[in-house]
Amino acid sequence: MVGGGLAGCEAAWQLARGGCRVRLYEMRPGVSTGAHRGAGLAELVCSNSFKGRAPHQARGLLKAEGVTLGSLLLELAAECSVPAGAALAVDRDRFSAAVEAALNAESAIEIVRREVCDWPAAPLLLATGPLTSPALSAVLRRELGGRRLFFHDATAPVVTAASLDRRTVFAAGRHGRDSDYLNVGLRREQYEEFHRRLLSLPRAPIQGVDARAEADGLSLFEACLPLEVLAERSADALRFGPLRPVGLRRPDTGESYYAVIQLRAEDRAATRYNLVGCQTRLTPPAQRELFRSLPGLEGVEFVRYGRMHRNSYLDGPRLLKPTLELFDRPGCFVAGQLSGSEGYGEAVLTGLLAGRNLARRLRGLPPLEPPATTMLGALVRTLSGRGLRPSTVPAPVNANFGLLPPTTARTRGRRGRRLGRAQRALAACRVFAWRLATAY
């Protein structure tokens, strides 16, 4: 096993439960990625949110399948959760510590803190994530060939709760459903000034990207664009995106706003807050200037700044089977973002599938494909170029209902159609869970 992130930790635990001895290599803390802050396993680099829980949401359905299949990390995420409305968000530090404790408690798992700089022999599971080291990236290109694929991703700032002005920042949820989020309301003139500043402030260089490459255009993931990139598209892109004010009113006055920035707790004690959707590559001084210009954030203190980094992934349609095994290397599996999946739940579920399938391979049983009607099955088929809408240009993929085949049942509205697909998916997943457990 190479990689101690979400996918690698889930896969290692599944392999150990399948009766296999596992040597899990993690290069940190000896080799830093530039984006991780600590040395813990399963550290969440970007947001602390696993997204929605509801089955009519694609990420919620994927998590429900993970629970059905027996995911360790989703169980620990629930135990380490923090209030986040309808989303599953976790205390990053508690979650990482809980995952590391669970793996250390497994006598069949040996954790080796060392960088892997050559191609290991099979059986092998690669889950090195988006921040694969340059040395191992060179090995992968040499051994696997194909296109060198990557995109650039940004993280959002985290601030201290004590530095927020609670007379101005208010607690409220959309449409009055919950109040787990804090909110910074912006009137029109405040939003327009925020937009102007965002376009004028300096941006930090990206490690490994020179000026010529940036002039040619950065490869960005549309589902997680930096604020400044959205701001360049139009004056209203932010307030129809991460700063949308829909359903949010100030409880004490009933006032609605032109745009709203939401803050989500990073820990159960709510001592730190994440600026939701405010991923950015502005320099730290520019981030301080920008966010301290907002009402209620005038004295805000930063725990961590937003930053941009490169994410690597493989040419899945050319290299991967839907079982997540490499075509021309039996016994070699790939999971997590290296497979082309994007998102925390996607990393956990691909790790689970790759780990279970490698355990089956080691017992002389064939790896299994999840049913195409499950979200996991639709996801891995898309990664391997065999989904509903095959593409000749590999791109990062996260769970979405567009990956699933339609149902024949008559339902009303988009929510009804999604619930119908979710019910079908979970029924198929229960059968698949029984089949997948054959090696255990």
Secondary structure, 3 states (H helix, E strand, C coil): CECCCHHHHHHHHHHHHCCCCEEEECCCCCCCCCCCCCCCCCCCCCCCEEEECCCCCHHHHHHHHHHHHCCHHHHHHHHCEECCCCEEEECHHHHHHHHHHHHHCCCCEEEECCCCCCCCCCCEEECCCCCCCHHHHHHHHHHHCCCCEEEEEECCCEEEHHHCCCCCCEECCHHHCCCCCEEEEECHHHHHHHHHHHHHCCECCCCCCCHHHHHCCCCECHHHCCHHHHHHHCCCCCCCCCCCCCCCECCCCCCECCEEEEEEECCCCCCEEEECCCCCCECHHHHHHHHCCCCCCCCCCEEECCCEEEEEECCHHHHECCCCEECCCCCEEECHHHHCECCHHHHHHHHHHHHHHHHHHHCCCCCCCCCCCCHHHHHHHHHCCCCCCCCCCCCCECCCHHHCCCCCCCCCHHHHHHHHHHHHHHHHHHHHHHHHHHHC
